[in-house]
């Protein structure tokens, strides 16, 4: 158990509370991180302050963190280029013509939201690529149809991670299987699939997404956002700050007579297709055995997600530049200048990622996740294992902002606990995974939550507040199902 006990929870809870209360994300995270380092230094504010500054520098010693920050900046370049090329306007034009032919305004709104959600589900190879694709493709259309950006952020966020868990032929599945292999299971793939039958949260999260779209019945803060957009036409609340600068989000096409949808879709497809290829490339090692399918799957599991994402977005930018150059839309100098301008619009998001990584490292130093996991062990009976594991995983992911870190902590605890207490191992594994995704969906310091706000150009705290009620319904229903099944089974 963490030697800091309850104090290990204070920094992340303080940061999250202040962020939700004040909407000042940077200030809230700074105070949370500073309090954490004061705790680590035995209450000394001077050394705590110095270590806080050093902690931000430490972020860049991790190659994965640095690659993620670079990826964030490169996203701005891609968005700027495809808008200037006329690809975004062309895509809007192409979709609008087809929607107008098939439906009235109400039905068109439902259809475009359904397309966005299905796109997020289909691209289950990597959650960040899924979120980025949905946000980039559909934000201009949502704006034109006066659908709030909070809704787009919700659809992108709540369709990505759940689909990555339901279809685990990706780095998510490979990572979880490596954790199961470390627990001594000979067939982790089979065990992961058997646990899907008990992994209620991702299925319920997607079911709620589809219900909200098809019924048109929103509630809570999302309902207010929809009413605001209908009455005022504003896709973002007054006083809120979008995660992408308007200078990047509202770049006009260069040639109105050359609006071509493929100037947007081709670079996006390159990015999507490069992702699994780069995962295999970065994870391929000499001497791997088994069939070629097993070798590819092993390579995906060993691959670096941050490296693959960075390579994929770079390939997308290069392909976009070649495409636009061949059409004589822009010259090389203009494209480079535009790419740099695009990066400048993402600086605030890149800084937010640095803050999120810093507080994540702080939580690891304090032992936040281990403390929460261990204090629940005393409560457990065999029947309650899945329900308590789910709730614990949720709290860890919410307070640390990482679902993968939660998987690593909770699977190593839930599996032996279920085995020793003669509980259902598959259900315990499902609870650990589902709880991690649920907590990640609710956390304002989660990287996927941040990227969802960025991709949709939504205010970050507005996204958290509007998504929370939907995620909470799925989470409470999942917890209730685990309690019910405890008595049935």
Buried (B, 14 or more C-beta within 10 A) or exposed (E): EBEBEEBBBBBBBBBBEBBBEEBEBEEBBBBBBBBBBBBBBEEBEEBBBEBBEEBBEEBEEEEEBBBBBBBBBBBBBBBBBBBBBBBBBBBBBBBBEEBEEEBEEEEBBBBBBBBBBBBBBBBBBBBBBBBBBBBBBBBBBBBBBBBBBBBBBBBBBBBBBBBBBBBBEBBBBBBBBBBBBEBEBEEBBEBBEBBBEBBBBBBBBBBBBBEBBEEEEBEBBBEBBBEBBEEEEBBBBEEBBBBBBEEBBEBEBBBEEBBBBEBBBBBBBBBBBBBBBBBBBBBBEEEBEEEEEEBBBBBBBBBBBBBBBBBBBBBBBEBBBEBBEEBEBBEEEEBEEBBEBBBBBBEBBBBBBBBBBBBBBBBBBBBBBBBBBBBBEEEBEBBBBBBBBBBBBBBBBBBBBBBBBBBBBBBBBBBBBBEEBEBBBBBBBBBBBBBBBBBBBBBBBBBBBBBBBBBBBBBBBBBBBBBBBBBBBBBEBBBEBBBEBBEEE
